[in-house]
């Protein structure tokens, strides 16, 4: 076998193994999605959205309390995490740049992105829940904000650094102050990438369960008081799916379907924005 034939053979083997691995991965993915869609759609009905949780055996039982609680907790986390993340990323890109402090913040952000979410939940439990003496929706939002923050920070930093420096120099040459250059030139050039990071950050925290078990805990009734324990779709899904009652298990499948479609939708939108930025 010549050297060229050997390279062609190795290339075919690697291509075959790669294709097989991709097929196996996609098979499991569509298998999971198929089971989720079949069981989730079967469990969905109007009462799922219009009624709150009820004891096992009651027909009028739904996920209204969990959906509203999830909206409150994730919504407040988004309102807090997005501006802080964008501002921190702006500092790193436009002011800190390659300074020692900026590099330390980047390293800490990378570590935070890979930290297990249950560790964040335990941290917030220690600094918020324990001093308050009880679980609360605020504690859940704080935990999700901490998880979301490094994702948006690093995405904003990376996207702003991709904006050509010539655009900044042209704006400075026209006499624009730095804050106007950042807002009217740099942000406009990176808005699609920043929005993509925001959507990915929200999608990440929307599916978290472990930190909410330590912070907001759960509530089987409708509650909009953020200072009290609050229901969330993820924790409710966990409780219902692991229960021995068939009607609760069906609601667990419905919750899993709703949550998965929401996260899938956010990821698809983020990918579309990213493709638009790349001009595809």
C-alpha positions in Angstrom: 0.0 0.0 0.0 1.4 3.3 -1.1 1.5 6.4 1.2 -1.4 8.0 -0.8 -3.5 4.9 -0.6 -2.9 4.6 3.1 -4.0 8.2 3.6 -7.2 7.6 1.6 -7.9 4.5 3.6 -7.4 6.3 6.9 -9.6 9.2 5.7 -12.4 6.8 4.8 -12.2 5.0 8.1 -12.3 8.3 10.1 -15.2 9.6 7.9 -17.1 6.4 8.4 -16.6 6.5 12.2 -17.6 10.2 12.3 -20.7 9.6 10.3 -21.7 6.6 12.4 -21.2 8.6 15.6 -23.3 11.4 14.2 -26.1 8.9 13.3 -26.0 7.3 16.7 -26.2 10.7 18.4 -29.0 11.9 16.2 -30.9 8.7 16.8 -30.9 9.1 20.6 -31.8 12.8 20.2 -34.8 12.1 18.0 -35.8 9.2 20.3 -35.8 11.4 23.3 -37.7 14.2 21.5 -40.2 11.6 20.1 -41.0 10.2 23.5 -41.2 13.7 24.9 -43.6 14.9 22.1 -45.8 11.8 22.2 -46.3 11.8 26.0 -46.3 15.6 26.3 -48.9 16.4 23.7 -51.1 13.6 25.0 -51.0 15.2 28.5 -51.7 18.7 27.2 -55.1 20.3 27.5 -56.7 23.5 28.5 -56.7 22.8 32.2 -53.0 22.4 32.0 -52.7 26.2 31.6 -55.9 27.3 33.4 -55.8 25.3 36.6 -53.4 25.2 39.5 -52.1 22.0 41.1 -54.5 19.7 42.9 -54.3 16.5 44.9 -54.0 13.2 43.0 -57.2 12.1 41.5 -58.7 15.5 40.8 -59.5 16.1 37.1 -59.2 19.9 37.5 -55.4 20.0 37.9 -52.9 22.0 35.9 -49.6 23.8 35.9 -50.8 27.4 36.1 -49.1 28.0 39.4 -45.8 26.6 38.0 -45.9 28.5 34.7 -46.6 31.9 36.5 -43.9 31.1 39.1 -41.4 30.2 36.4 -42.2 33.5 34.5 -41.6 35.5 37.7 -38.4 33.9 38.7 -36.8 33.7 35.2 -38.1 37.1 34.3 -36.6 38.9 37.3 -33.3 37.0 36.8 -33.3 38.2 33.1 -34.0 41.8 34.1 -31.1 41.7 36.5 -28.7 39.5 34.6 -28.9 41.1 31.1 -28.0 44.7 31.9 -25.2 43.7 34.4 -23.8 41.1 31.9 -23.8 43.6 29.0 -22.2 46.4 31.1 -19.6 44.1 32.5 -18.8 42.7 29.0 -18.6 46.3 27.8 -16.1 47.2 30.5 -13.9 44.2 29.6 -13.9 45.0 25.8 -13.8 48.8 25.8 -12.1 49.8 29.0 -10.3 46.8 30.7 -9.2 45.2 27.4 -6.0 43.2 28.1 -5.4 44.6 31.6 -4.6 42.2 34.5 -8.0 42.9 36.1 -9.9 42.2 32.9 -8.0 38.9 32.4 -8.8 37.8 35.9 -12.5 38.6 35.4 -12.5 36.6 32.2 -10.9 33.7 33.9 -13.5 33.8 36.7 -16.3 34.0 34.2 -15.1 31.0 32.4 -14.9 29.1 35.7 -18.4 30.2 36.6 -19.8 29.0 33.3 -18.5 25.5 34.0 -19.5 25.4 37.7 -22.3 23.0 38.6 -25.6 24.8 39.1 -26.2 23.0 42.3 -23.1 24.7 43.8 -24.6 28.1 42.9 -27.8 27.0 44.6 -25.9 26.0 47.7 -24.1 29.3 47.7 -27.3 31.4 47.5 -28.9 29.2 50.1 -26.0 30.1 52.5 -26.0 33.8 51.8 -29.7 34.5 51.2 -32.0 31.7 52.4 -30.3 31.0 55.7 -30.3 34.7 56.8 -33.9 35.2 55.7 -34.9 32.0 57.5 -37.1 30.7 54.6 -37.1 30.0 50.9 -38.2 32.7 48.5 -38.7 33.5 44.9 -36.0 36.3 45.3 -33.4 33.7 46.2 -34.3 31.7 43.1 -33.9 34.7 40.9 -30.6 35.6 42.5 -29.3 32.1 41.8 -30.4 32.2 38.2 -28.9 35.6 37.7 -25.5 34.4 38.9 -25.7 31.5 36.4 -26.8 33.8 33.6 -24.3 36.6 34.2 -21.0 35.0 33.0 -22.7 33.7 29.8 -23.9 37.2 28.8 -20.7 38.8 30.0 -18.4 36.6 27.9 -20.6 36.7 24.9 -20.8 40.5 25.0 -17.1 40.8 25.5 -16.4 38.5 22.5 -18.9 40.2 20.2 -17.7 43.7 21.0 -14.1 42.7 20.4 -15.1 41.5 16.9 -16.2 45.0 15.9 -13.3 46.4 13.8 -11.3 49.0 15.6 -11.4 51.2 12.4 -15.1 51.9 13.2 -14.1 53.2 16.6 -11.3 55.3 15.2 -13.6 56.9 12.6 -16.1 57.9 15.2 -13.4 59.3 17.4 -12.0 61.3 14.4 -15.5 62.9 14.1 -15.2 64.1 17.7 -17.6 61.6 19.3 -17.0 60.9 23.0 -16.3 57.3 24.0 -19.7 56.6 25.5 -21.4 57.6 22.2 -19.0 55.6 20.2 -19.8 52.5 22.3 -23.6 53.1 22.2 -24.1 54.2 18.6 -21.2 52.4 16.8 -19.9 49.4 18.8 -23.3 48.2 20.1 -24.9 48.5 16.7 -22.1 46.4 15.2 -22.4 43.7 17.8 -26.2 43.8 18.6 -27.0 40.5 16.9 -24.2 38.6 18.8 -25.2 40.2 22.1 -28.8 39.3 21.5 -27.8 35.7 20.8 -25.9 35.6 24.0 -28.9 36.9 25.9 -31.2 34.3 24.4 -28.7 31.5 25.2 -28.3 32.8 28.8 -32.1 32.8 29.3 -32.4 29.3 27.7 -29.7 28.0 30.1 -31.4 29.2 33.3 -34.9 28.4 32.2 -34.2 24.7 32.5 -32.4 24.8 35.8 -33.8 22.7 38.7 -31.1 22.1 41.3 -30.5 25.8 42.3 -34.2 26.3 42.7 -34.5 23.4 45.1 -32.1 25.2 47.4 -33.6 28.7 46.9 -37.3 29.1 45.8 -38.1 25.5 46.7 -41.7 25.0 45.5 -45.3 25.7 46.2 -48.4 23.6 45.2 -50.5 26.7 45.1 -50.5 29.9 43.0 -48.3 32.5 44.7 -47.0 35.8 43.3 -45.2 37.0 46.4 -41.5 36.8 45.7 -40.6 36.8 49.4 -42.3 33.4 49.9 -41.5 30.0 48.5 -42.6 29.9 44.8 -43.5 27.2 42.3 -41.4 26.8 39.2 -42.0 24.6 36.2 -38.7 22.7 36.6 -39.2 21.7 40.2 -42.9 20.9 39.7 -41.9 18.7 36.7 -39.4 16.9 38.9 -42.0 16.4 41.7 -44.8 15.2 39.4 -42.6 13.0 37.3 -41.2 11.1 40.3 -44.6 10.7 42.0 -46.4 7.4 42.0 -49.7 8.9 40.8 -50.5 8.6 37.1 -52.3 11.9 36.7 -49.3 13.7 38.3 -47.0 11.9 36.0 -49.0 13.1 33.0 -48.6 16.7 34.2 -44.9 16.0 34.6 -44.7 15.0 30.9 -46.7 18.2 30.0 -44.3 20.3 32.0 -41.3 18.7 30.3 -42.8 19.3 26.9 -43.6 22.9 27.5 -40.2 23.6 29.0 -38.3 21.7 26.2 -40.2 23.5 23.4 -39.5 26.9 25.1 -35.8 26.2 25.4 -35.6 24.7 21.9 -37.4 27.7 20.5 -35.0 30.1 22.2 -32.0 28.1 20.8 -33.4 28.1 17.3 -34.0 31.9 17.4 -30.4 32.4 18.7 -29.0 30.2 15.9 -31.0 32.2 13.3 -29.7 35.5 14.6 -26.1 34.0 14.6 -26.6 32.9 11.0 -27.9 36.3 10.0 -24.8 37.9 11.6 -22.5 35.6 9.6 -24.4 36.4 6.4 -25.6 32.9 5.7 
